Amino acid sequence: MEQRGRWTWRERWLCLSCFFAMVAFRSVSLAQIRYSIAEEVREGTVVGQIAKDLGLDKRTLRNRGYRIVHGSTEPLFQVNQDDGILYVNRKIDREEVCERSKACVIELKTFLDNPLEVHYVAVEVLDVNDNAPSFTEKEKKIEISESALPGARFQLHAAHDGDSGLLSVQQYKLSPNEHFRLEVKDRGEDGKTPILILQKSLDRESVKIHNLLLTAIDGGKPPKSGEMKITVVVVDVNDNHPVFTKDSYSVQLQENTSIGTNIIQVNATDLDDGANGEVVYSFSGEVHGKVREYFYLNAITGELKVSGILDFEERKRYEIDIQASDKGSAPLTSDKSVIINIIDVNDNAPEIEVNSYSKALSEDSKSGTTVAVITVKDSDSGINGKVLCFINQDVPFTLTPSVQNNMFSIVTKTPLDREKQSHYDVTIIAKDTGEPSLSSEKTIRIEISDVNDNSPQFLLSPYTLYLTENNSPGVSIIKVQAADQDEGNNALISYHIFRGGDNLLSSFLNINPVNGDISALKSFDFERLKTFRFHVVATDSGSPSLSSNVSVNVFLLDQNDNPPVILHPVSSNGSAEGVVEVPRNVPAGHLLTKVRAYDADIGYNGWLLFSLQEVSDHSLFGLDRYTGRIRTLRLFTETDEAQHKLVILVKDNGNVSLSATATMVVKLVEPKEAFSASDVKSAVTDIGDSGVTFYLMITLASVSTLFLISIIVLIAMQCSKTTDVSSKYLPETNYDGTLCHSIQYRSGEKRYMLVGPRMSIGSTIVPGSNGNTLVVPDRRSTSVEPRAPNADWRYSASLRAGGVMQSSVHMEESAVMQGAQGVLVQNWPTVSSAADGDGGEVSPPMGAGVDSNSWHFRYGPPGVPGGPPQHLKPGEVPPEAFIIPGSPAIISIRQNQGGEDDKSDFITFGKKEEAKKKKKKKKEKKDKKDKGKDDGDD
């Protein structure tokens, strides 16, 4: 017994293994619980306490994630993780969930985590009697011939019940009737099927229709039922023909009647009953298939309808045979014809056909020229086919009717001009007289061919060319262009230069006949030629050709291509060298000599500047930058060398400056030697200039006469009006000039200057003063505007070469010198004025640079443009050498070229008051110095 009470190690191992297996099976449990619940219960209905039934701790359900696994659809059941109750999540319809299954069981799979547990729960949905039996048809009609024998069986449709089992259809009942009985056939799972059996022969003459009621009942408590009415029609034997109600059928129908329109309804009757008395209609076999496409016959009602588009132009009348037949086993028939007459409507628009057509028409065609011939037709008849044709456009064409009906011609009615319009799109409108009226259009394009009726026209007239001199031969200088409104060869233009007349320069020009590009065959020189004109002719290639011409005005522009030419000093061999002997006792500022030069160019290209390039003693000599005057800067001493060499550089102000040099040797001599040399030189000069002096004396006499007349006029004016008249003369030292006098006086707010007949150019002349009165605005006035210049005054070539120019010479501080009419006035600021006693010195304008304009004061007979005067001798100064920039300066002109200085020999205008005071002081100082030196020499 003790041995049996002990466990062997094998038994212990087996028990231990079973224990662990049970524990493992516990962790993944396959326990299943089954619940049942009726269908159609409300949401939230408790199915069962699943946690309690599974033995789970309610407190761990949420932590362990107790859940029901379901598909994508909304679940039918849910578990409350707080109390472990399984409840209905949504309303359950057993017929929907399980259809016709006898047992409806829903399998649920629940899971718990930590550790993993799986539990299966089965919920059976119990059926309730919530569906009543129903038939697919509420009424059933059965036709039975009166000749049918008893025992004939007629199967009926079974009723349907959504419930299952005992709650489905269990029995059928038929309302009491002596002619029929009901038999039910059980088909197992497919349910029960009712069968109607004839138990007594039918007699149509006694009863035509038998009404029965079939009822289906289920097994519910209380039971539910459904009903179906059965109508039994006793069918008669066919022994009568159908008969139409009318002897004939006829109708009128408009064409294009819409499809589906009811045309007519035929009617036939049959005395038989049932199928033997039912009449159907159809087309007879003789009706053509084309007619069947246009018409539709309702077989039941006999209505004839439109099924296709009827066209009067295609067919005007239809005769259709219609057949009526009954539905007997041996059908009986009868026929009748229906006549349909089609009425025409205006459904066809006129058609336009072009018979003859000229696509291109010359623009010089005369009025009435035929362009095209058209034919218009309309398929409609009567008034619907009558057509009116016209052109409803503002075009130079019109329609004229032809001899034949509906034929028209398109002809021109006004002259044509291709340059105004090269083509016309003519729209022809054809309109019938139907109601409503229909119309059609046809557009034809008429091209207008060109004739040569337009001459070439230049784009500009005239052409203006500003050409810089020294142009390269063969290079294009300008291009002219002309346009011709014609086309083709009539617009093909060729160019040539008109060679006739006195224009010899046209032979030096060449033009490209194709593109009008003009080139010069030679280089032009501004100093020889300032402007010229030539004509270009443009000719088209028409037949006959037309042409036109244009003037080309060429203005040459100056280039700095002429270097300065030294006029003084000039030695006998032609080199620019000279010798000046100066006494040693001359004071500082003494004028030794003047370097004279001229430049054939104009403007800044001809404005010369002087500078000392080489000098033995810079402290001894000074050179005026603008006038070329050489003066002493200090007194000569005994230690100064007896001979000094000066190299003067003369250069112009062009963009690329050109220059020349002159060498002047200054020899210091004793005063007596200088006097003797001066006498000899003066005598030579007097002999050489005797001819010039003669002319100057004649001029002086003329100017003096004019001066006296001017004085008389001034006195008369002063007697009639209170004026402020002042006349001042200041002596000036100069070596050249023009013989003339001037006087200034004041009248009111204006100051006037009277000058001789050779007044320097560039001044404003008062109209009505015979060209002798110069108007200078008063510097005391603040609102005086400069007057426009008189057309009689002249200006130098430097002002004519450019476009719009601005230049002025100031007379005193606010005086104005005006350019040509329309040119703006420029007031130069005051820079300096001559304070010494030497005449002809003029200060340059402030800010004057390249491209600024300057005034040339010229005198004497005009010379050859572009070169020095031919009558001048070496050392003489030509008129063109004087370049007076516009500045408030003193302008002094000396009458005599040799001899002693005399105050009466100078005409002065400018800053007189200041200059007079300064010159007076300077002269007093000079006299004192000379007196002191003379005392020392003695």
Secondary structure, 3 states (H helix, E strand, C coil): CHHHHCCCHHHHHHHHHHHHHHHHHHHCCCCEEEEEEECCCCCCCEEEEHHHHHCCCHHHCCCCCCEEECCCCCCCEEECCCCCEEEECCCCCHHHHCCCCCCCEEEEEEEECCCCEEEEEEEEEECCCCCCCECCCCEEEEEEECCCCCCCEEECCCCECCCCHHHCEEEEEECCCCCEEEEEEECHHHCEEEEEEECCCCCCCCCCEEEEEEEEEECCCCCCEEEEEEEEEEECCCCCCCEECCCCEEEEEECCCCCCCEEEECCEECCCCHHHCCEEEEECCCCCHHHHHHEEECCCCCEEEECCCCCCCCCCEEEEEEEEEECCCCCCEEEEEEEEEEECCCCCCCEEEEEEECCEEECCCCCCCEEEEEEEECCCCHHHHCEEEEECCCCCEEEEECCCCCEEEEEECCCCCCCCCCEEEEEEEEEECCCCCCEEEEEEEEEEECCCCCCCEECCCCEEEEEECCCCCCCEEEECCEECCCCHHHHCEEEEECCCCCCHHHHHEEECCCCCEEEECCCCCCCCCCEEEEEEEEEECCCCCCEEEEEEEEEEECCCCCCCEEEECCCCCCCCEEEEEEECCCCCCCEEEECEEECCCCHHHCCEEEEEEEECCCCCEEECCCCCEEEECCCCCCCCCCEEEEEEEEEECCCCCCEEEEEEEEEEECHHHHHHHHHHHHHHHHHHCHHHHHHHHHHHHHHHHHHHHHHHHHHHHHHHCCCECCCCCCCCECCCCCCCCEEEEEECCEEEEEECCCCCCCCCECCCCCCCEEEEECCCCCCCCCCCCCCCCCCCHHHHCCCCCCCCCCCCCCCCCCCCCCCCCCCCCCCCCCCCCECCCCCCCCCCCCCCCCEECCCCCCCCCCCCCCCCCCCCCCHHHCEECCCCCCEEEECCCCCCCCHHHEEEECCHHHHHHHHHHHHHHHHHHHHHHHHHHC
